Amino acid sequence: MSTTLAQLKTKVIHKLGETSDDGMLDNLLESINAGLQQMATEYDWPWLVQATTISTVAGTTDYNLPTGTTRIRELIYRDNPLTDVQLAELVRYNQINGGEPALFYIQNSTIKIAPIPNGAYDIYTEYVVTENVLSSDSDTIKCPDHYADLVAVYATIEEAKRRKDQVAVNIWEASKKDWILRIRDNIQRSKNLPDILTRQDW
């Protein structure tokens, strides 16, 4: 079972200490989506990490990012990670004869590979996606149910900011920090989930 927008609304209303008909909730959907996307882009949460394979074509250097990608974590050919380089270095490599993938550069929504591939190579790609944008009450989030309250905390912070309620913002920012510490502890105890990594690209 996945947490729905309707359930998130109930959680946020409860945290605000209000009722569903108090006349202050007209922008609650926007606050929930803003909080959800804020949460999704702040850390590489394990439930947002996905993987796929990019197959190269001889003579082609540019490949589309997987749908919904916010960040590439790693590209691997066979057992060799590709090196993330600046565009100038990638261009220099593409002056030489084609070969196996060794370098990459992200330009907007395109992955550029160097040297220019001279054949079909399968590149294992691990990447981070954004959260779902919610619109109807039955829409669900990617976040597991047991962490859904953290989503509600992020949404509550956004709603408190909209209302210019700094006291509430401070209260729920502290709650957010506690939640993140608990999640890190839980993941570190598990052998099946990767660490939560702080984003370094914003």
Contacts in CASP RR format, 6 or more apart in sequence:
PFRMAT RR
TARGET T0000
AUTHOR 0000-0000-0000
METHOD contacts of the structure
MODEL  1
MSTTLAQLKTKVIHKLGETSDDGMLDNLLESINAGLQQMATEYDWPWLVQ
ATTISTVAGTTDYNLPTGTTRIRELIYRDNPLTDVQLAELVRYNQINGGE
PALFYIQNSTIKIAPIPNGAYDIYTEYVVTENVLSSDSDTIKCPDHYADL
VAVYATIEEAKRRKDQVAVNIWEASKKDWILRIRDNIQRSKNLPDILTRQ
DW
1 145 0 8 1.000
2 140 0 8 1.000
2 141 0 8 1.000
2 142 0 8 1.000
2 145 0 8 1.000
3 140 0 8 1.000
3 141 0 8 1.000
3 143 0 8 1.000
3 145 0 8 1.000
3 148 0 8 1.000
3 151 0 8 1.000
4 137 0 8 1.000
4 138 0 8 1.000
4 139 0 8 1.000
4 140 0 8 1.000
5 29 0 8 1.000
5 32 0 8 1.000
5 134 0 8 1.000
5 135 0 8 1.000
5 136 0 8 1.000
5 137 0 8 1.000
5 138 0 8 1.000
5 139 0 8 1.000
5 140 0 8 1.000
6 137 0 8 1.000
6 138 0 8 1.000
7 148 0 8 1.000
8 32 0 8 1.000
8 134 0 8 1.000
8 141 0 8 1.000
8 148 0 8 1.000
8 151 0 8 1.000
8 152 0 8 1.000
8 155 0 8 1.000
9 20 0 8 1.000
9 25 0 8 1.000
9 28 0 8 1.000
9 29 0 8 1.000
9 32 0 8 1.000
9 137 0 8 1.000
11 148 0 8 1.000
11 149 0 8 1.000
11 152 0 8 1.000
11 155 0 8 1.000
12 28 0 8 1.000
12 31 0 8 1.000
12 32 0 8 1.000
12 152 0 8 1.000
12 155 0 8 1.000
12 156 0 8 1.000
12 159 0 8 1.000
13 19 0 8 1.000
13 20 0 8 1.000
13 25 0 8 1.000
13 28 0 8 1.000
15 152 0 8 1.000
15 153 0 8 1.000
15 156 0 8 1.000
15 172 0 8 1.000
16 156 0 8 1.000
16 159 0 8 1.000
16 160 0 8 1.000
16 168 0 8 1.000
18 24 0 8 1.000
18 25 0 8 1.000
24 163 0 8 1.000
27 159 0 8 1.000
27 162 0 8 1.000
28 159 0 8 1.000
29 134 0 8 1.000
29 135 0 8 1.000
31 155 0 8 1.000
31 156 0 8 1.000
31 158 0 8 1.000
31 159 0 8 1.000
31 162 0 8 1.000
32 134 0 8 1.000
32 151 0 8 1.000
32 155 0 8 1.000
32 158 0 8 1.000
33 133 0 8 1.000
33 134 0 8 1.000
34 155 0 8 1.000
34 158 0 8 1.000
35 151 0 8 1.000
35 154 0 8 1.000
35 155 0 8 1.000
35 157 0 8 1.000
35 158 0 8 1.000
36 131 0 8 1.000
36 132 0 8 1.000
36 133 0 8 1.000
36 134 0 8 1.000
36 141 0 8 1.000
36 151 0 8 1.000
36 154 0 8 1.000
36 155 0 8 1.000
37 130 0 8 1.000
37 131 0 8 1.000
37 133 0 8 1.000
38 154 0 8 1.000
38 158 0 8 1.000
39 45 0 8 1.000
39 131 0 8 1.000
39 143 0 8 1.000
39 150 0 8 1.000
39 151 0 8 1.000
39 154 0 8 1.000
40 48 0 8 1.000
40 70 0 8 1.000
40 130 0 8 1.000
40 131 0 8 1.000
41 70 0 8 1.000
41 130 0 8 1.000
41 199 0 8 1.000
41 202 0 8 1.000
42 198 0 8 1.000
42 199 0 8 1.000
43 180 0 8 1.000
43 196 0 8 1.000
43 197 0 8 1.000
43 198 0 8 1.000
43 199 0 8 1.000
44 71 0 8 1.000
44 73 0 8 1.000
44 128 0 8 1.000
44 194 0 8 1.000
44 196 0 8 1.000
44 197 0 8 1.000
44 199 0 8 1.000
45 143 0 8 1.000
45 196 0 8 1.000
46 187 0 8 1.000
46 193 0 8 1.000
46 194 0 8 1.000
46 196 0 8 1.000
47 142 0 8 1.000
47 143 0 8 1.000
47 144 0 8 1.000
47 147 0 8 1.000
48 128 0 8 1.000
48 129 0 8 1.000
48 130 0 8 1.000
48 131 0 8 1.000
48 142 0 8 1.000
49 73 0 8 1.000
49 126 0 8 1.000
49 127 0 8 1.000
49 128 0 8 1.000
49 194 0 8 1.000
50 66 0 8 1.000
50 126 0 8 1.000
50 127 0 8 1.000
50 128 0 8 1.000
50 129 0 8 1.000
51 124 0 8 1.000
51 125 0 8 1.000
51 126 0 8 1.000
51 127 0 8 1.000
52 66 0 8 1.000
52 125 0 8 1.000
52 127 0 8 1.000
53 122 0 8 1.000
53 123 0 8 1.000
53 124 0 8 1.000
53 125 0 8 1.000
54 63 0 8 1.000
54 75 0 8 1.000
54 111 0 8 1.000
54 122 0 8 1.000
54 123 0 8 1.000
54 125 0 8 1.000
55 120 0 8 1.000
55 121 0 8 1.000
55 122 0 8 1.000
55 123 0 8 1.000
56 63 0 8 1.000
56 101 0 8 1.000
56 113 0 8 1.000
56 117 0 8 1.000
56 119 0 8 1.000
56 120 0 8 1.000
56 121 0 8 1.000
56 122 0 8 1.000
56 123 0 8 1.000
57 117 0 8 1.000
57 119 0 8 1.000
57 120 0 8 1.000
58 117 0 8 1.000
58 118 0 8 1.000
58 119 0 8 1.000
58 120 0 8 1.000
59 98 0 8 1.000
59 116 0 8 1.000
59 117 0 8 1.000
59 118 0 8 1.000
59 119 0 8 1.000
60 116 0 8 1.000
60 117 0 8 1.000
61 94 0 8 1.000
61 112 0 8 1.000
61 113 0 8 1.000
61 114 0 8 1.000
61 116 0 8 1.000
61 117 0 8 1.000
62 110 0 8 1.000
62 111 0 8 1.000
62 112 0 8 1.000
62 113 0 8 1.000
63 110 0 8 1.000
63 111 0 8 1.000
63 113 0 8 1.000
64 109 0 8 1.000
64 110 0 8 1.000
64 111 0 8 1.000
65 72 0 8 1.000
65 106 0 8 1.000
65 109 0 8 1.000
65 110 0 8 1.000
65 111 0 8 1.000
65 127 0 8 1.000
66 125 0 8 1.000
66 127 0 8 1.000
66 129 0 8 1.000
67 129 0 8 1.000
68 129 0 8 1.000
68 130 0 8 1.000
69 109 0 8 1.000
69 127 0 8 1.000
69 128 0 8 1.000
69 129 0 8 1.000
70 127 0 8 1.000
70 128 0 8 1.000
70 129 0 8 1.000
70 130 0 8 1.000
71 127 0 8 1.000
71 128 0 8 1.000
71 199 0 8 1.000
71 201 0 8 1.000
72 84 0 8 1.000
72 104 0 8 1.000
72 106 0 8 1.000
72 111 0 8 1.000
72 125 0 8 1.000
72 126 0 8 1.000
72 127 0 8 1.000
72 128 0 8 1.000
73 126 0 8 1.000
73 127 0 8 1.000
73 128 0 8 1.000
74 81 0 8 1.000
74 124 0 8 1.000
74 125 0 8 1.000
74 126 0 8 1.000
75 81 0 8 1.000
75 82 0 8 1.000
75 101 0 8 1.000
75 104 0 8 1.000
75 111 0 8 1.000
75 123 0 8 1.000
75 124 0 8 1.000
75 125 0 8 1.000
75 126 0 8 1.000
76 82 0 8 1.000
76 123 0 8 1.000
76 124 0 8 1.000
76 125 0 8 1.000
76 126 0 8 1.000
77 100 0 8 1.000
77 101 0 8 1.000
77 102 0 8 1.000
77 121 0 8 1.000
77 122 0 8 1.000
77 123 0 8 1.000
77 124 0 8 1.000
80 102 0 8 1.000
82 101 0 8 1.000
82 102 0 8 1.000
82 103 0 8 1.000
82 104 0 8 1.000
82 113 0 8 1.000
82 123 0 8 1.000
83 102 0 8 1.000
83 103 0 8 1.000
83 104 0 8 1.000
84 103 0 8 1.000
84 104 0 8 1.000
84 105 0 8 1.000
84 106 0 8 1.000
85 103 0 8 1.000
85 104 0 8 1.000
85 105 0 8 1.000
85 114 0 8 1.000
86 105 0 8 1.000
87 105 0 8 1.000
87 107 0 8 1.000
87 112 0 8 1.000
89 103 0 8 1.000
90 103 0 8 1.000
90 104 0 8 1.000
90 105 0 8 1.000
90 112 0 8 1.000
90 114 0 8 1.000
93 102 0 8 1.000
93 103 0 8 1.000
93 114 0 8 1.000
93 115 0 8 1.000
94 114 0 8 1.000
94 115 0 8 1.000
94 116 0 8 1.000
96 115 0 8 1.000
97 115 0 8 1.000
97 118 0 8 1.000
98 115 0 8 1.000
98 116 0 8 1.000
98 117 0 8 1.000
98 118 0 8 1.000
99 115 0 8 1.000
99 116 0 8 1.000
99 117 0 8 1.000
99 118 0 8 1.000
99 119 0 8 1.000
100 115 0 8 1.000
100 117 0 8 1.000
100 121 0 8 1.000
101 113 0 8 1.000
101 114 0 8 1.000
101 115 0 8 1.000
101 117 0 8 1.000
101 121 0 8 1.000
101 123 0 8 1.000
102 114 0 8 1.000
102 115 0 8 1.000
103 113 0 8 1.000
103 114 0 8 1.000
103 115 0 8 1.000
104 111 0 8 1.000
104 112 0 8 1.000
104 113 0 8 1.000
104 114 0 8 1.000
105 111 0 8 1.000
105 112 0 8 1.000
105 114 0 8 1.000
106 112 0 8 1.000
113 123 0 8 1.000
129 142 0 8 1.000
131 141 0 8 1.000
131 142 0 8 1.000
131 143 0 8 1.000
132 139 0 8 1.000
132 140 0 8 1.000
132 141 0 8 1.000
132 142 0 8 1.000
134 141 0 8 1.000
141 148 0 8 1.000
141 151 0 8 1.000
143 150 0 8 1.000
143 151 0 8 1.000
147 179 0 8 1.000
147 183 0 8 1.000
149 179 0 8 1.000
150 176 0 8 1.000
150 179 0 8 1.000
150 180 0 8 1.000
150 183 0 8 1.000
153 172 0 8 1.000
153 175 0 8 1.000
153 176 0 8 1.000
153 179 0 8 1.000
154 176 0 8 1.000
156 168 0 8 1.000
156 172 0 8 1.000
157 169 0 8 1.000
157 172 0 8 1.000
157 173 0 8 1.000
157 176 0 8 1.000
160 166 0 8 1.000
160 168 0 8 1.000
160 169 0 8 1.000
160 172 0 8 1.000
161 169 0 8 1.000
180 196 0 8 1.000
183 196 0 8 1.000
184 195 0 8 1.000
184 196 0 8 1.000
187 193 0 8 1.000
187 194 0 8 1.000
187 195 0 8 1.000
187 196 0 8 1.000
188 195 0 8 1.000
END
